[in-house]
């Protein structure tokens, strides 16, 4: 976890988090399990940066996001992003 916080940028940490959550839920469509402000804290960032990164993932068509409901549209693309260092 410390490696994730220090070496990976926010988009990598977010991608990894979303993939892990999808794995736990056993579905590519799921609700975020916390408020965005709490998620930002968990990912060691601020809510504004989290929102920008979610928007980038949407623009790249990696995810669809409506309210707190996420659909992973491109799991392989998200996986590649999560593995970036």
N, C-alpha and C positions, 0 to 999 in steps of 0.2 A: 504493500500500500504506500509506503514512504517513497518507493521508486516511482510509483504512479504520480504522486503529487509533485515530486521534484523534477522528474525528467520529461514527463509528458505534458503537452499543452492541454488547455481546457477541452478542445474539440476531441482529442484522443480520450481523455478521461470520461467525457460525456458519452462518446460512442461505446466505450467499454461498459459503462454503467447501464446504458440502454440494452445492450446485448445480454448482459447478466440478468437484468430484470425480465427480459423476454424469455430467457432460459428458465428462470424461476416460475414464471407464469405459464410456461409451455405454450406460448402464443406470440405471434408477431404483432398482435394488437392488445394493448393493455392500458390501464390507467396509471399515471405516475403515482407512486405510493406516498408522496409527501408534497408539501407546498414548494413552489419554485425557489422561494427564499431558503428553505431548509436544504433543498437539493444543491443550491449554490454553495452553501456552507460545507456540505458533504464533499463537494468537488473542489473545495478550496478556492472559490472564486466569489464574485459578487453577482447579485441577481441580473444586473444589466448585461454583464458578460455572458452569463448563462443564456439569457434571452437572445443575444446576438448569435451565439453558437447554435442554438436550436433553429433560428431562422436560416442560418447557413446550411444546416443539414436538410431543411425543407427545400431550399433553393436548389441544392444538389440532388434533390429527389431521393435522398436516402431515407427520409422519414416523412410521414404525414402527421401533423399535430393539430388537434382541435381541442381547445380548452386543455384539460389534463390527459386527454386520450391520445396515445401514440400508436402509430402503425409503422412498423419497419418495412419500408418498400424495397430496399436493396440490402439484405443482410450481408452479402459478400463485400459490398462497398463499405458498409459500416465496419465490418471486421477489419478490412485493410486500414481504415482510418484508426481504429482502436490499436492496431499493432505498430503504427508509426511512432518513431522516436525522434 
